[in-house]
């Protein structure tokens, strides 16, 4: 079994105890060079619900919630070229953990959720997490990404920088007319999930966010 890596917003790489779309050109949807003012949408209602096929994540104790996330990871396979892991979201009610798809290479960040029309069909994951080696301020866009998404930018200290809702930008819309979604400051990870109450994972009221990656 390969060694597990723990990637948190506070420390990019560390050893763990347990086991779309970055784009620096304008070819596909994802991260692009920062231009223009930040675009920030109001925070959604903070109703936390579990996602389809992951009901066990709502169990009342932390060990049970962690076990639920591991069950989803054991049963599902991330898309080819992506990793998977556990997202921890800490708020006033405590910490909840969620199984997530991880984009932590240039290729996976470039691809992101391009072409995905049914996120739940990917196997019960709660979100896609983009992880960067260092702080960045690059904007995202939605070129060829058909699902409306919410993106949350998280700093190296694990705090939420800003969040915004993103709408698809599909052909025949010219790429240069696609909206650019900028953070309000530097961030280390970005989290995308569908705009659906079933995918509200508590980021609107998060006090600390961390990611553990296999």
C-alpha positions as CSV (number, residue, x, y, z in Angstrom):
1,X,0.0,0.0,0.0
2,X,1.4,3.3,-1.0
3,X,2.1,5.9,1.7
4,X,-0.6,8.4,2.3
5,X,-0.1,12.1,2.1
6,X,-1.9,14.7,4.1
7,X,-2.4,17.9,2.3
8,X,-4.0,20.6,4.4
9,X,-4.6,24.3,3.9
10,X,-2.0,25.0,6.6
11,X,0.7,22.7,5.3
12,X,0.8,21.6,1.6
13,X,2.3,18.2,2.3
14,X,2.6,16.0,5.4
15,X,2.2,12.3,6.2
16,X,-1.3,11.2,7.3
17,X,-2.2,8.7,9.9
18,X,-5.1,7.2,7.9
19,X,-6.0,6.4,4.6
20,X,-13.2,22.3,-13.7
21,X,-10.2,22.7,-13.7
22,X,-7.0,24.5,-13.6
23,X,-6.1,26.2,-16.9
24,X,-3.3,28.7,-17.3
25,X,-4.2,29.2,-21.0
26,X,-7.7,29.7,-22.3
27,X,-8.2,26.2,-23.8
28,X,-10.6,24.8,-21.3
29,X,-12.6,25.6,-18.1
30,X,-10.7,26.2,-14.9
31,X,-8.0,28.4,-13.5
32,X,-6.9,31.4,-15.6
33,X,-4.7,34.3,-15.1
34,X,-6.2,36.9,-12.7
35,X,-7.8,39.9,-14.4
36,X,-10.5,42.3,-13.4
37,X,-12.4,42.7,-10.1
38,X,-13.4,39.9,-7.8
39,X,-16.9,38.5,-8.3
40,X,-18.4,37.4,-5.0
41,X,-21.9,35.9,-4.6
42,X,-23.9,36.0,-1.3
43,X,-23.4,32.9,0.9
44,X,-26.1,30.2,0.6
45,X,-28.2,29.0,3.5
46,X,-26.1,27.0,5.9
47,X,-28.3,23.9,5.8
48,X,-25.9,21.0,5.8
49,X,-27.2,17.9,4.1
50,X,-25.5,14.6,3.1
51,X,-25.0,13.7,-0.5
52,X,-26.5,10.8,-2.4
53,X,-24.9,7.5,-1.5
54,X,-23.1,9.1,1.5
55,X,-25.8,9.2,4.2
56,X,-23.4,7.6,6.7
57,X,-21.5,10.8,6.9
58,X,-24.3,12.3,9.0
59,X,-23.7,10.0,12.0
60,X,-23.2,11.8,15.3
61,X,-19.7,10.9,16.3
62,X,-16.5,11.8,14.5
63,X,-15.2,8.2,14.2
64,X,-18.5,7.2,12.5
65,X,-18.4,10.2,10.2
66,X,-14.8,9.3,9.2
67,X,-15.8,5.7,8.7
68,X,-18.6,6.9,6.4
69,X,-16.2,8.9,4.3
70,X,-13.8,5.9,4.0
71,X,-16.8,3.7,3.0
72,X,-17.5,6.0,0.0
73,X,-13.8,6.1,-0.9
74,X,-13.6,2.4,-0.8
75,X,-16.6,1.9,-3.0
76,X,-16.0,4.7,-5.6
77,X,-13.2,5.3,-8.0
78,X,-12.3,8.8,-8.9
79,X,-12.1,9.7,-12.6
80,X,-9.0,8.7,-14.4
81,X,-6.1,11.0,-13.5
82,X,-7.6,12.3,-10.2
83,X,-7.0,11.4,-6.6
84,X,-9.5,11.1,-3.8
85,X,-9.5,12.1,-0.1
86,X,-11.4,13.5,2.8
87,X,-12.4,17.1,3.3
88,X,-12.8,18.3,6.9
89,X,-15.1,21.3,7.5
90,X,-15.0,22.7,11.0
91,X,-17.7,25.1,12.2
92,X,-19.6,26.0,15.4
93,X,-21.3,22.6,15.4
94,X,-18.0,20.7,15.2
95,X,-16.1,19.0,12.3
96,X,-17.8,17.1,9.5
97,X,-15.8,15.1,7.0
98,X,-16.7,14.4,3.4
99,X,-15.3,12.2,0.6
100,X,-13.9,14.3,-2.3
101,X,-12.3,14.0,-5.6
102,X,-8.9,15.7,-5.6
103,X,-7.2,17.6,-8.5
104,X,-3.6,18.1,-7.5
105,X,-1.7,17.8,-10.8
106,X,-1.6,20.3,-13.7
107,X,-3.5,17.8,-15.9
108,X,-6.3,17.1,-13.4
109,X,-6.7,20.7,-12.5
110,X,-6.9,21.6,-16.1
111,X,-9.7,19.1,-16.7
112,X,-11.6,19.6,-13.5
113,X,-15.4,19.1,-13.9
114,X,-15.4,19.8,-17.7
115,X,-18.0,17.7,-19.4
116,X,-19.6,16.3,-16.1
117,X,-23.4,16.5,-16.3
118,X,-24.2,14.4,-13.1
119,X,-21.8,14.8,-10.2
120,X,-23.7,12.3,-8.1
121,X,-23.1,9.6,-10.7
122,X,-19.4,9.9,-9.9
123,X,-19.9,7.7,-6.9
124,X,-21.0,9.7,-3.8
125,X,-18.3,12.3,-3.6
126,X,-19.3,15.6,-2.0
127,X,-17.0,18.0,-4.0
128,X,-13.9,18.4,-6.1
129,X,-10.9,20.0,-4.4
130,X,-8.1,21.7,-6.3
131,X,-4.8,21.8,-4.4
132,X,-1.9,24.0,-5.3
133,X,1.7,23.8,-4.2
134,X,1.8,27.5,-3.1
135,X,-0.5,30.5,-2.7
136,X,-2.2,31.7,-5.8
137,X,-4.7,34.4,-6.8
138,X,-5.7,33.0,-10.2
139,X,-9.3,33.1,-11.3
140,X,-11.5,30.2,-12.5
141,X,-13.9,30.1,-15.4
142,X,-16.6,27.6,-16.6
143,X,-15.6,26.9,-20.2
144,X,-17.1,23.6,-21.3
145,X,-18.3,22.9,-17.7
146,X,-22.1,22.2,-17.9
147,X,-22.9,22.0,-14.2
148,X,-23.6,25.2,-12.3
149,X,-21.1,25.2,-9.4
150,X,-20.2,27.0,-6.2
151,X,-16.5,27.6,-5.7
152,X,-14.9,28.3,-2.3
153,X,-11.4,29.6,-2.0
154,X,-9.4,28.6,1.1
155,X,-6.2,30.2,2.4
156,X,-3.0,28.4,3.6
157,X,-4.2,28.9,7.2
158,X,-7.4,26.9,6.5
159,X,-9.8,29.9,6.5
160,X,-12.3,30.7,3.8
161,X,-11.2,33.6,1.6
162,X,-14.3,34.0,-0.5
163,X,-16.9,32.0,-2.4
164,X,-19.0,32.6,-5.5
165,X,-21.5,30.8,-7.7
166,X,-20.4,30.0,-11.2
167,X,-22.6,29.5,-14.3
168,X,-21.7,27.3,-17.3
169,X,-20.1,28.8,-20.4
170,X,-20.6,26.5,-23.3
171,X,-20.3,26.7,-27.1
172,X,-21.3,28.6,-29.1
173,X,-20.4,31.3,-26.5
174,X,-16.9,32.6,-27.5
175,X,-14.3,31.7,-24.9
176,X,-13.4,35.4,-24.4
177,X,-17.0,36.1,-23.3
178,X,-16.9,33.5,-20.5
179,X,-17.1,35.0,-17.0
180,X,-14.0,35.0,-14.8
181,X,-14.5,34.2,-11.1
182,X,-11.8,35.8,-8.9
183,X,-11.0,35.2,-5.2
184,X,-11.0,38.0,-2.7
185,X,-7.4,37.2,-1.8
186,X,-4.6,34.6,-2.0
187,X,-5.7,31.0,-1.6
188,X,-4.1,27.5,-1.4
189,X,-7.1,25.3,-2.2
190,X,-10.3,25.7,-4.1
191,X,-13.4,23.6,-3.6
192,X,-16.1,23.1,-6.2
193,X,-19.5,21.5,-5.7
194,X,-22.8,21.5,-7.6
195,X,-25.4,24.3,-6.8
196,X,-27.8,21.9,-5.1
197,X,-28.9,21.8,-1.4
198,X,-27.8,18.1,-1.3
199,X,-24.2,19.3,-1.9
200,X,-24.1,22.0,0.8
201,X,-21.2,20.8,3.0
202,X,-21.1,23.7,5.4
203,X,-18.4,25.8,3.8
204,X,-20.5,29.0,4.1
205,X,-20.0,28.9,7.9
206,X,-16.7,27.1,8.0
207,X,-14.1,28.2,10.6
208,X,-11.4,25.8,9.4
209,X,-11.0,23.6,6.3
210,X,-8.5,20.8,5.7
211,X,-8.0,18.1,3.1
212,X,-6.5,14.6,3.5
213,X,-5.4,13.0,0.2
214,X,-4.6,9.4,-0.5
